[in-house]
Amino acid sequence: MKASADELSSIPRRAAQYVRMSTDHQKYSPENQKLAISKFAVTHNIEIVATYEDTGKSGLTLHGRKGLQRLLADVHATDREFDQVLVLDVSRWGRFQDVDENG
């Protein structure tokens, strides 16, 4: 039996969220980022099933960013629990100066 479009749209999509803060003085703490992402997710019928976080880490390189490294590994896994990743702002991914890390 095939699900109707209405039935499919009522099923929450599953997403991971990524949050990063490089210093304690930033406007967007990890908690504020999670809150904003959560509000967006609720509005768009998205269930957050995983959180990846790097606190106190520069966005200039992948080095030392265990949360982002785990996220990237999980994105490539065939058995991941999510089909999309939410991030508050593109700058949370990073400010990579190495073009090979920027893509």
VMD Tcl script that builds the backbone (N, CA, C; Angstrom):
set m [mol new atoms 309]
animate dup $m
set s [atomselect $m all]
$s set {name element resname resid chain x y z} {
  {N N MET 1 A 0.843 -1.174 0.000}
  {CA C MET 1 A 0.000 0.000 0.000}
  {C C MET 1 A 0.888 1.238 0.000}
  {N N LYS 2 A 0.576 2.167 -0.862}
  {CA C LYS 2 A 1.373 3.376 -1.013}
  {C C LYS 2 A 0.790 4.495 -0.159}
  {N N ALA 3 A 1.666 5.273 0.522}
  {CA C ALA 3 A 1.219 6.392 1.366}
  {C C ALA 3 A 0.850 7.578 0.492}
  {N N SER 4 A -0.181 8.306 0.900}
  {CA C SER 4 A -0.594 9.502 0.173}
  {C C SER 4 A 0.364 10.651 0.469}
  {N N ALA 5 A 0.299 11.702 -0.335}
  {CA C ALA 5 A 1.150 12.882 -0.137}
  {C C ALA 5 A 0.887 13.508 1.228}
  {N N ASP 6 A -0.389 13.535 1.668}
  {CA C ASP 6 A -0.720 14.100 2.982}
  {C C ASP 6 A -0.111 13.275 4.106}
  {N N GLU 7 A -0.142 11.951 3.961}
  {CA C GLU 7 A 0.441 11.083 4.977}
  {C C GLU 7 A 1.961 11.266 5.040}
  {N N LEU 8 A 2.584 11.388 3.883}
  {CA C LEU 8 A 4.035 11.573 3.842}
  {C C LEU 8 A 4.444 12.913 4.442}
  {N N SER 9 A 3.667 13.962 4.201}
  {CA C SER 9 A 4.032 15.283 4.728}
  {C C SER 9 A 3.838 15.357 6.237}
  {N N SER 10 A 3.063 14.434 6.824}
  {CA C SER 10 A 2.865 14.451 8.267}
  {C C SER 10 A 3.947 13.671 9.009}
  {N N ILE 11 A 4.760 12.909 8.266}
  {CA C ILE 11 A 5.848 12.156 8.880}
  {C C ILE 11 A 7.038 13.109 9.045}
  {N N PRO 12 A 7.522 13.280 10.274}
  {CA C PRO 12 A 8.652 14.199 10.466}
  {C C PRO 12 A 9.900 13.708 9.728}
  {N N ARG 13 A 10.585 14.651 9.100}
  {CA C ARG 13 A 11.888 14.329 8.533}
  {C C ARG 13 A 12.883 14.296 9.682}
  {N N ARG 14 A 13.954 13.562 9.503}
  {CA C ARG 14 A 14.938 13.399 10.579}
  {C C ARG 14 A 16.207 14.159 10.203}
  {N N ALA 15 A 16.716 14.930 11.161}
  {CA C ALA 15 A 17.888 15.752 10.889}
  {C C ALA 15 A 18.875 15.707 12.041}
  {N N ALA 16 A 20.117 15.985 11.702}
  {CA C ALA 16 A 21.162 16.224 12.696}
  {C C ALA 16 A 21.344 17.736 12.760}
  {N N GLN 17 A 21.841 18.210 13.889}
  {CA C GLN 17 A 22.177 19.626 13.984}
  {C C GLN 17 A 23.653 19.757 14.342}
  {N N TYR 18 A 24.267 20.815 13.804}
  {CA C TYR 18 A 25.669 21.094 14.127}
  {C C TYR 18 A 25.758 22.495 14.708}
  {N N VAL 19 A 26.414 22.598 15.860}
  {CA C VAL 19 A 26.622 23.898 16.507}
  {C C VAL 19 A 28.107 24.050 16.823}
  {N N ARG 20 A 28.587 25.296 16.673}
  {CA C ARG 20 A 29.986 25.578 16.963}
  {C C ARG 20 A 30.099 26.981 17.524}
  {N N MET 21 A 30.973 27.117 18.519}
  {CA C MET 21 A 31.270 28.423 19.079}
  {C C MET 21 A 32.765 28.476 19.341}
  {N N SER 22 A 33.419 29.527 18.845}
  {CA C SER 22 A 34.869 29.577 18.995}
  {C C SER 22 A 35.312 30.224 20.302}
  {N N THR 23 A 34.513 31.137 20.853}
  {CA C THR 23 A 34.881 31.778 22.123}
  {C C THR 23 A 33.649 31.922 23.003}
  {N N ASP 24 A 33.864 32.207 24.265}
  {CA C ASP 24 A 32.759 32.404 25.204}
  {C C ASP 24 A 32.032 33.724 24.985}
  {N N HIS 25 A 32.601 34.609 24.187}
  {CA C HIS 25 A 32.030 35.948 24.023}
  {C C HIS 25 A 31.140 36.079 22.794}
  {N N GLN 26 A 30.880 34.995 22.105}
  {CA C GLN 26 A 30.085 35.081 20.895}
  {C C GLN 26 A 28.607 35.273 21.202}
  {N N LYS 27 A 27.957 35.948 20.300}
  {CA C LYS 27 A 26.519 36.224 20.432}
  {C C LYS 27 A 25.705 34.931 20.491}
  {N N TYR 28 A 26.091 33.943 19.701}
  {CA C TYR 28 A 25.307 32.715 19.620}
  {C C TYR 28 A 25.993 31.578 20.377}
  {N N SER 29 A 25.590 31.364 21.591}
  {CA C SER 29 A 26.097 30.230 22.358}
  {C C SER 29 A 25.533 28.950 21.755}
  {N N PRO 30 A 26.134 27.801 22.058}
  {CA C PRO 30 A 25.566 26.542 21.568}
  {C C PRO 30 A 24.095 26.381 21.972}
  {N N GLU 31 A 23.757 26.806 23.182}
  {CA C GLU 31 A 22.365 26.686 23.634}
  {C C GLU 31 A 21.432 27.543 22.773}
  {N N ASN 32 A 21.852 28.770 22.456}
  {CA C ASN 32 A 21.030 29.645 21.611}
  {C C ASN 32 A 20.914 29.095 20.192}
  {N N GLN 33 A 21.997 28.526 19.686}
  {CA C GLN 33 A 21.949 27.923 18.354}
  {C C GLN 33 A 20.960 26.755 18.341}
  {N N LYS 34 A 21.044 25.900 19.359}
  {CA C LYS 34 A 20.136 24.745 19.443}
  {C C LYS 34 A 18.681 25.194 19.543}
  {N N LEU 35 A 18.428 26.247 20.306}
  {CA C LEU 35 A 17.066 26.759 20.452}
  {C C LEU 35 A 16.527 27.265 19.112}
  {N N ALA 36 A 17.328 28.031 18.405}
  {CA C ALA 36 A 16.896 28.556 17.104}
  {C C ALA 36 A 16.674 27.429 16.100}
  {N N ILE 37 A 17.565 26.456 16.081}
  {CA C ILE 37 A 17.409 25.310 15.175}
  {C C ILE 37 A 16.169 24.513 15.547}
  {N N SER 38 A 15.923 24.350 16.838}
  {CA C SER 38 A 14.745 23.624 17.307}
  {C C SER 38 A 13.456 24.302 16.850}
  {N N LYS 39 A 13.406 25.618 16.977}
  {CA C LYS 39 A 12.214 26.357 16.524}
  {C C LYS 39 A 11.985 26.159 15.028}
  {N N PHE 40 A 13.057 26.234 14.251}
  {CA C PHE 40 A 12.956 26.012 12.813}
  {C C PHE 40 A 12.458 24.592 12.543}
  {N N ALA 41 A 13.022 23.629 13.250}
  {CA C ALA 41 A 12.660 22.227 13.040}
  {C C ALA 41 A 11.179 21.988 13.330}
  {N N VAL 42 A 10.685 22.517 14.426}
  {CA C VAL 42 A 9.274 22.343 14.780}
  {C C VAL 42 A 8.387 22.930 13.685}
  {N N THR 43 A 8.733 24.113 13.227}
  {CA C THR 43 A 7.948 24.795 12.188}
  {C C THR 43 A 7.907 24.007 10.885}
  {N N HIS 44 A 8.979 23.268 10.608}
  {CA C HIS 44 A 9.081 22.549 9.335}
  {C C HIS 44 A 8.938 21.030 9.469}
  {N N ASN 45 A 8.370 20.581 10.596}
  {CA C ASN 45 A 8.112 19.160 10.817}
  {C C ASN 45 A 9.379 18.312 10.668}
  {N N ILE 46 A 10.426 18.772 11.358}
  {CA C ILE 46 A 11.707 18.070 11.338}
  {C C ILE 46 A 12.031 17.622 12.757}
  {N N GLU 47 A 12.433 16.377 12.896}
  {CA C GLU 47 A 12.835 15.838 14.193}
  {C C GLU 47 A 14.364 15.840 14.281}
  {N N ILE 48 A 14.899 16.478 15.308}
  {CA C ILE 48 A 16.343 16.475 15.530}
  {C C ILE 48 A 16.704 15.154 16.214}
  {N N VAL 49 A 17.518 14.341 15.552}
  {CA C VAL 49 A 17.856 13.019 16.095}
  {C C VAL 49 A 19.315 12.910 16.527}
  {N N ALA 50 A 20.117 13.908 16.191}
  {CA C ALA 50 A 21.530 13.879 16.571}
  {C C ALA 50 A 22.062 15.299 16.663}
  {N N THR 51 A 22.969 15.505 17.611}
  {CA C THR 51 A 23.611 16.803 17.774}
  {C C THR 51 A 25.120 16.612 17.741}
  {N N TYR 52 A 25.760 17.432 16.944}
  {CA C TYR 52 A 27.215 17.452 16.844}
  {C C TYR 52 A 27.647 18.847 17.270}
  {N N GLU 53 A 28.629 18.916 18.159}
  {CA C GLU 53 A 28.983 20.205 18.751}
  {C C GLU 53 A 30.496 20.345 18.904}
  {N N ASP 54 A 30.966 21.533 18.585}
  {CA C ASP 54 A 32.352 21.904 18.828}
  {C C ASP 54 A 32.333 23.228 19.576}
  {N N THR 55 A 32.801 23.214 20.812}
  {CA C THR 55 A 32.822 24.421 21.636}
  {C C THR 55 A 34.266 24.857 21.837}
  {N N GLY 56 A 34.491 26.144 21.674}
  {CA C GLY 56 A 35.834 26.678 21.854}
  {C C GLY 56 A 36.767 26.318 20.719}
  {N N LYS 57 A 36.211 26.092 19.525}
  {CA C LYS 57 A 37.027 25.688 18.380}
  {C C LYS 57 A 36.932 26.715 17.267}
  {N N SER 58 A 38.068 27.051 16.692}
  {CA C SER 58 A 38.134 27.964 15.556}
  {C C SER 58 A 37.494 27.307 14.334}
  {N N GLY 59 A 36.944 28.126 13.464}
  {CA C GLY 59 A 36.352 27.619 12.234}
  {C C GLY 59 A 37.307 27.636 11.061}
  {N N LEU 60 A 38.600 27.886 11.305}
  {CA C LEU 60 A 39.561 28.005 10.212}
  {C C LEU 60 A 40.035 26.672 9.655}
  {N N THR 61 A 39.855 25.597 10.408}
  {CA C THR 61 A 40.341 24.290 9.975}
  {C C THR 61 A 39.482 23.184 10.595}
  {N N LEU 62 A 39.599 21.993 10.068}
  {CA C LEU 62 A 38.921 20.830 10.655}
  {C C LEU 62 A 39.680 20.287 11.860}
  {N N HIS 63 A 40.948 20.655 11.979}
  {CA C HIS 63 A 41.804 20.149 13.049}
  {C C HIS 63 A 41.190 20.421 14.423}
  {N N GLY 64 A 41.038 19.372 15.209}
  {CA C GLY 64 A 40.522 19.508 16.568}
  {C C GLY 64 A 39.015 19.629 16.677}
  {N N ARG 65 A 38.309 19.623 15.563}
  {CA C ARG 65 A 36.846 19.761 15.587}
  {C C ARG 65 A 36.219 18.366 15.505}
  {N N LYS 66 A 36.231 17.691 16.647}
  {CA C LYS 66 A 35.756 16.307 16.712}
  {C C LYS 66 A 34.285 16.187 16.327}
  {N N GLY 67 A 33.467 17.164 16.721}
  {CA C GLY 67 A 32.044 17.119 16.387}
  {C C GLY 67 A 31.812 17.147 14.890}
  {N N LEU 68 A 32.469 18.056 14.189}
  {CA C LEU 68 A 32.307 18.153 12.738}
  {C C LEU 68 A 32.905 16.933 12.052}
  {N N GLN 69 A 34.012 16.435 12.558}
  {CA C GLN 69 A 34.611 15.235 11.971}
  {C C GLN 69 A 33.670 14.032 12.102}
  {N N ARG 70 A 33.014 13.885 13.266}
  {CA C ARG 70 A 32.038 12.789 13.453}
  {C C ARG 70 A 30.844 12.982 12.518}
  {N N LEU 71 A 30.366 14.228 12.408}
  {CA C LEU 71 A 29.236 14.517 11.519}
  {C C LEU 71 A 29.579 14.128 10.082}
  {N N LEU 72 A 30.735 14.535 9.608}
  {CA C LEU 72 A 31.126 14.218 8.233}
  {C C LEU 72 A 31.224 12.705 8.014}
  {N N ALA 73 A 31.759 11.999 8.996}
  {CA C ALA 73 A 31.830 10.533 8.885}
  {C C ALA 73 A 30.422 9.936 8.844}
  {N N ASP 74 A 29.528 10.435 9.700}
  {CA C ASP 74 A 28.163 9.909 9.739}
  {C C ASP 74 A 27.389 10.240 8.468}
  {N N VAL 75 A 27.628 11.398 7.882}
  {CA C VAL 75 A 26.959 11.767 6.630}
  {C C VAL 75 A 27.275 10.741 5.543}
  {N N HIS 76 A 28.492 10.239 5.545}
  {CA C HIS 76 A 28.903 9.262 4.532}
  {C C HIS 76 A 28.475 7.833 4.862}
  {N N ALA 77 A 27.996 7.592 6.072}
  {CA C ALA 77 A 27.564 6.242 6.463}
  {C C ALA 77 A 26.217 5.914 5.831}
  {N N THR 78 A 26.061 4.690 5.396}
  {CA C THR 78 A 24.798 4.293 4.767}
  {C C THR 78 A 23.687 4.069 5.783}
  {N N ASP 79 A 24.043 3.850 7.042}
  {CA C ASP 79 A 23.034 3.565 8.064}
  {C C ASP 79 A 22.773 4.756 8.992}
  {N N ARG 80 A 23.027 5.969 8.525}
  {CA C ARG 80 A 22.820 7.148 9.379}
  {C C ARG 80 A 21.336 7.312 9.709}
  {N N GLU 81 A 21.072 7.980 10.824}
  {CA C GLU 81 A 19.706 8.157 11.312}
  {C C GLU 81 A 19.011 9.386 10.738}
  {N N PHE 82 A 19.693 10.190 9.949}
  {CA C PHE 82 A 19.143 11.456 9.457}
  {C C PHE 82 A 19.383 11.600 7.961}
  {N N ASP 83 A 18.587 12.466 7.336}
  {CA C ASP 83 A 18.777 12.702 5.907}
  {C C ASP 83 A 19.061 14.166 5.597}
  {N N GLN 84 A 19.222 14.973 6.636}
  {CA C GLN 84 A 19.589 16.376 6.449}
  {C C GLN 84 A 20.311 16.884 7.684}
  {N N VAL 85 A 21.029 17.989 7.510}
  {CA C VAL 85 A 21.776 18.614 8.596}
  {C C VAL 85 A 21.338 20.061 8.703}
  {N N LEU 86 A 21.029 20.477 9.930}
  {CA C LEU 86 A 20.639 21.866 10.178}
  {C C LEU 86 A 21.754 22.584 10.921}
  {N N VAL 87 A 22.011 23.805 10.519}
  {CA C VAL 87 A 23.007 24.654 11.156}
  {C C VAL 87 A 22.425 26.068 11.172}
  {N N LEU 88 A 22.661 26.809 12.244}
  {CA C LEU 88 A 22.061 28.144 12.369}
  {C C LEU 88 A 22.539 29.087 11.285}
  {N N ASP 89 A 23.812 29.059 10.993}
  {CA C ASP 89 A 24.390 30.010 10.056}
  {C C ASP 89 A 25.562 29.339 9.359}
  {N N VAL 90 A 25.773 29.654 8.116}
  {CA C VAL 90 A 26.843 29.032 7.351}
  {C C VAL 90 A 28.211 29.248 8.002}
  {N N SER 91 A 28.378 30.314 8.762}
  {CA C SER 91 A 29.665 30.559 9.420}
  {C C SER 91 A 29.956 29.531 10.513}
  {N N ARG 92 A 28.940 28.799 10.974}
  {CA C ARG 92 A 29.165 27.761 11.977}
  {C C ARG 92 A 29.919 26.580 11.376}
  {N N TRP 93 A 29.747 26.337 10.057}
  {CA C TRP 93 A 30.522 25.278 9.402}
  {C C TRP 93 A 31.985 25.589 9.540}
  {N N GLY 94 A 32.325 26.843 9.245}
  {CA C GLY 94 A 33.721 27.234 9.357}
  {C C GLY 94 A 34.060 28.368 8.421}
  {N N ARG 95 A 35.254 28.833 8.618}
  {CA C ARG 95 A 35.823 29.882 7.775}
  {C C ARG 95 A 37.129 29.341 7.198}
  {N N PHE 96 A 36.995 28.255 6.463}
  {CA C PHE 96 A 38.155 27.516 5.978}
  {C C PHE 96 A 38.990 28.344 5.013}
  {N N GLN 97 A 40.281 28.373 5.264}
  {CA C GLN 97 A 41.202 29.049 4.357}
  {C C GLN 97 A 41.787 28.067 3.357}
  {N N ASP 98 A 41.738 26.778 3.678}
  {CA C ASP 98 A 42.192 25.724 2.778}
  {C C ASP 98 A 40.995 25.329 1.912}
  {N N VAL 99 A 41.081 25.601 0.603}
  {CA C VAL 99 A 39.946 25.338 -0.281}
  {C C VAL 99 A 39.511 23.880 -0.285}
  {N N ASP 100 A 40.421 22.950 -0.002}
  {CA C ASP 100 A 40.060 21.538 0.024}
  {C C ASP 100 A 39.153 21.212 1.211}
  {N N GLU 101 A 39.213 22.006 2.283}
  {CA C GLU 101 A 38.351 21.778 3.441}
  {C C GLU 101 A 37.036 22.537 3.312}
  {N N ASN 102 A 36.935 23.447 2.391}
  {CA C ASN 102 A 35.778 24.328 2.268}
  {C C ASN 102 A 34.635 23.701 1.518}
  {N N GLY 103 A 34.823 22.628 0.810}
  {CA C GLY 103 A 33.775 22.067 -0.031}
  {C C GLY 103 A 33.003 21.044 0.647}
}
mol reanalyze $m
mol bondsrecalc $m
mol representation Tube
mol addrep $m
